[in-house]
Amino acid sequence: MQARQFEPKSFFLKSLSLALSILFLLSILVVVLTLLSRFDYLNILGASVVISDSMEPTIRRWDMVIYVNSNFTVGDVVVYCVTPSHCIVHRVADFLHLNTVNGYKTMVTAKGDNVNITDSPVEIEKVRGKVLFTFPRELWIPLLVAVTSYILYGLARIPHVGPSYVFVLCVWLLLVVSVYAAVPRLITPTPVVEPVLNLAGVYLDQASCTVSIRYTGTLLLTSVKVNVNGALAEVVSISWREVVVRPDPRLLQGAFEGRRPLLVEVEAELNYVGRLYGRYKLLVGGANPELSVINGVLLVRNPNCFPIAVDVAVRYLVNSTWAWSNTTLIVEGASDAVIEPPEDAKYVYAYVYWFNQGEKRWVGLSVKTG
């Protein structure tokens, strides 16, 4: 029995045929998964061909990207589809949270590396996946031509088919694809609740000496700058519809004593899609100082969180002569001040003056008798 000789040409043709068959099966698998992903039936992975230069030089025109359905963040390159036949490959720029008639929706904005304009926001559900890797056009186009030629050559060799039927099939497929690409698909807009933001109130919290600006509506505060009487206030906290700031205590003192409303100016971003400019007036109320005499000493307590100014006039008898002393004190918030008369003074009387809402008030009391 004669052994079969190794034929390099036959081995090469069989290997080439096997490789093309594997590529054909993989191509069919990618096409099927892409169609399922585009029509949102089974979104696992898919492929998309870039037809613009908006992502150059990262991704060139006619490069093919393979995407997978996985989590993504700002800076990732994603594929999102406005319609099943119209998909865009861009880099994620930001996330938005909008209130629609169907509830809150997370939106995504993207931008090409080669353009300066950000795309219109799209629902996060329209993002088909994150780009896993890119096939250069110099690689996938020749492979596609080779696989297509292999398929058409195999069909042409089938009895009762022949080259003419293959040609008709190619023309028919070309017409179907052209018509599908040319006919636009209707885009159903999602109604959005009218963006409204109303002031709920401006409040002073005496416990923390902070000012709270609260809102109601459908938009959310994302970053805030607040000026009080032209001075930048420290931002203590920001929530979706409330900002808390700590103004200079001296401003609160002036508003309390002179009944001069604070001018609170708010500049904020709303959902990263709009801005708020607000000017509000705040009247600062407070309590009068608490006065007491303990063991011949006058105690002045300030119950407010901000400082107040008090004038103290003391009339006392020393060496059979009446004398006066005047003192102006700045009593810090939630603190005490002590006024001690001279040690040899007799019959000490104190008169304490302060301003509350532009009105001068006073209290006289006996500190020491005899």
PyMOL commands that set and color helices and strands:
alter all, ss='L'
color gray80, all
select helices_A, chain A and resi 8-38+124-126+137-156+162-182+249-258
alter helices_A, ss='H'
color red, helices_A
select strands_A, chain A and resi 45-49+64-68+77-83+86-100+103-111+122-123+127-135+197-205+210-217+221-228+231-232+234-238+242-246+262-270+274-282+290-294+297-302+308-318+321-331+335-339+346-356+359-368
alter strands_A, ss='S'
color yellow, strands_A
deselect
rebuild
show_as cartoon
